[in-house]
Amino acid sequence: MEKRVAPILVIIVLFIALLSTYAWFSDSMTASLILDMESGTPTVVVLGTGTESKTDYDLSKDFSVDPYRGQEGFKSTGEPYGESEADYLYSIDINFPYRAQAPTNVTFYIKLSKVIIELGASYSRSLSEAIADIAAIMNTTAVGEDTRFYSNSVDSYPTGEGASSFYVVWDNTNNKVTHIVIGEAYVTNCFEFDYWKSAESKVVRNGTGYTSAKISGIGLEYEKEVSNAGTQNYVGIYIGFCGYNSTDKIFNKPFAFSSPYYQGSTYMFYLAAEIK
């Protein structure tokens, strides 16, 4: 069957207060999450639309968020505490409806395609410092205002030879770094992503009935789960604020943006969905 690209799901997580994955970073947090959709042609998968649509999410009510309980997190030496003082993983875990339209059985796929970080008002790193920060996350080096790692727009890649899709955005008018853009090739450096087939009564990640669809996608049976008119289904999505440890083959690398530099930042997650 011809591959059809569905609308892009944009998840925006707004960190209003001092918020991070890590206990030492903040003792309070307030956050909201908003879902928005871009139109697509042909529309074969529509996420979170219709009478079941919900576009404004409250982390304290709608998400599985482990609250901060006063943990120390890490010692002053950088060594992590254990047991009751251990750090905790902050994550986004959501369940929402979508409608699938096709003339036969299909497989539904989602991928985390891009992350844009809008830096908080207190961010004060220079362009060369910001470039050095993201280069370190990529386990590479950059000298000064390396043209491979910055652009003047979130929508335009750097122009230097060997330009990276992981880059900072420099505002020439106000002479400041305003955003960090993380392309698909680098998102696993900083975030874990998972999705699975769910139901109106949510299927919990790692719980009964859970099967990760990261590799296989979600199979949809014609007439029962997908149809010419569009059939409602549910999908669970998880975004963990940690990076992939290639040595241990698990996502347990400390969150790359836990530094106080990033206080008050907004994290925008772009998920591309398709059926084929």
N, C-alpha and C positions, 0 to 999 in steps of 0.2 A: 504494500500500500504506500502511496505517496506520503511522505512526511509533511505534516502540517504544523506550523508553528503557532502556538497559542498565545494569548495575551501574556504580558510580563506582569508578574506579581511584585509589587514594591512594598516591602515592609520597612517602616520607619520607626526606629526606637529612639525616643527622645529622653535623654538623660538630663533632667531638669536640675537636680542637685548633684552632690558629689557621689558619683555612682561608678562602681567598677566590679570586676569579678572578685576582687580581693579585699579581705577584711581590714587590712591596715590602711586602706585607701579612704575609707569613709565609715562613719557610724550611723548614717542615715541615707535613705534613698527615696526618690520619688520618680516615677517613670510612667509613660503612657506609650501605647503602640497604635499606629494607624495603618490600615490597609488601604491601598489604592490600586486601581487597575488602569492599564492602558488598553485601548481598543486594538483588536487584531483582526486580520482578514486572511483566510476565513476563520471565524470564531468556532473552534472545535472543542475547546476547553474553557470554561468560564469559572473562575474561582470566586467564591463568596458573593454571589449576586442573587437577585431576586428577593423574595420575601424573607428568606433565611439570612440575608446579608447582615453582617455586622462590620462596621468600619472603624469603630473606636474601642480599643481594648485597654483595660486597666490591669496592670501587672499584678496588683494585689488581689484581684478577684478572678481573672480569667486565665492566669498562667501558673504553672508549677514553678514557683520561685522559692528557693530555700532562703529564709530571712537571715539577716545578719544578727548574730547573737553575742557579739562582743569578743569574738575570737581574735587572738593576737596575729594569727596568720604566719608571719615570718619574724625571725629574730633579727636584731640589728646587723648581724653578720651576713644576713641573706639566707641563712639556713632555715628551712621550714619547721614549724612546730608540729608535734604529733598529737594524736588523740583529741581531747576536747578543745585544744587551741588550734587545731589544724584549719587551714584555709578551706573555703568551700567554693564549688564551681557555680558560677552564675550562668544561667541559660534561659532561652526562650523556648517554650513548649506549647504549641497551639493546635487547635482542632477546628476545622471549618469546612463548610460545604463547597462543592463545585459541581458543575453540570458538564457531562461529557456527551459529545455528539459525533457519531460515525455510523457507517452502514454495516459494520461487521465487528467482530471481536478486535480489540486494540490493546495496546500497552501504554500506560500513562507514565511519563517521566518528568522529574523536576530536578533542577540543578541550581546551586548557588553560583550565580554568574558574575556577581560584582558586589563590592561593598564600598560605600562612600562615607567617609567620616568628616562631618562638618565640625571643625575645631571650635572649642569654646572661646568666649571673649577673653579669657585670661591667658590663652596660649601665646607665648612670647618667644618661641624659638626662631632663630634666623633661618634664612633659606638654606644655607650650608649646613646648619645644625639639624634641620628637619630632614634634609637629604641623607645625612650621616645616620640618623636614627632609623630610617626605613631601610637603608642599605644594610645595617647591622641585622635587622630582622630577616633579610634575605641571605644572610651569611656572605655578604660581599662588601666591598669598600667603595667609597666615593670621595673624591677630593674636591672641596669647595662647592661651587654652584654647578655641579655636573649636569649637563643638559639632557642626559639620559633619564633623569629622575624628577624633572619638574615640567609643568605646563602652566598655562595661564587660564585654563578652563577645565572643569570636571569632564567635559565632553570631548576634549582633544588630548590625544597622547603626546608625550614629549617628542621633540623633533630630532634630537641628537642621534648619532649612529648607535645602533644597539639599544634603542629606546625601550624602556620598561613599561609594562602595564600596571606596575605598582609605583606610584609617583605622588608627589605633593603638588598642590596648586598654589601658585604665587600671584597675589593681587598687586599688579604694578601701581595702581592708583593709590592704594593705602600702604604699600610696601610691607606686606605681611603674608604669611602662609595661612590660607583659609581652609583647605581641605586636604585629605589624604584619600587617594583612589587605589583600591586593591582589585586588580583584575582577576579573572577566573583562575589563571595559572598559579596565583599566590594565595588564594583565600584560605587554603588549608594550613598555611603558615600561622594563621591567627584564629581560625574558627573551625568548629566541627559542625557538619551538617548531616542530618538524617531525615528521612520521611518514610511513612508506612501507611498501609491501608487502614482506615479507621471507620467509625460508624457514628450515628447520632449520639449514642452513648459511647463516649470516647474510649478508644483503645489506647491504653497507657504504654509508653515506650518501655520496653523490657518487661512488660506485663503479659497477662494471658491474651493470646491472639495476636501479639505483636510479631511482625516479620519485617525487617528492614528492607526497603525497596531501592536502596541506593544503587545496587548493581542490576537487579532484575526489572525494576519498574513495577507498576501496579497493573496486573491484568484485569481488563474489564470485559465482562461477558455481554454480548449483544442482546438487546431487549431487556435484560435484567439489570445491567449496570451501565450500558451505553446504548444509545438509540439515535435514529435520525432526528428525533425531536429534542433530544438531550435528557439524560437521566441524572438525578441527584445522587452524589456520593459524598464521602467524607475522607479527608486526608489529615494525618498528623504530621507536623513539621517540628523539628528540633534544631536549634542553633546554640551551640555551646561556645563560650568565650575562652577557648583554649586552642593551641596549635598541635599539629601532628608531629609526634616524635618518631622519626624514621628509624631510629635505632631499636626502640622498643615496640614499634608498629602499633602505637596507640596514641590517642589524643590526650596528652597530659602536659604539653609545654605551657608554661605560664603565659597568661594573656599578654600579648605584645604591647597593649596600650594601657597598662596599669599604672604608668607613671602619673604623678600629679599634673604633668604638662597637659594631660588630656581631660582634666576635670571639666564638666559641663558640655562635653561633646555630644553630637547627634550621630547615631549609627544608622545608616540606610542600607538594608539588605535587598539586593535585586535577585529574584528567583525566576528563571526561565522555565516555562512549562510547555510540554508538547505531548501529543499522542501519535503513535505510528504502529 
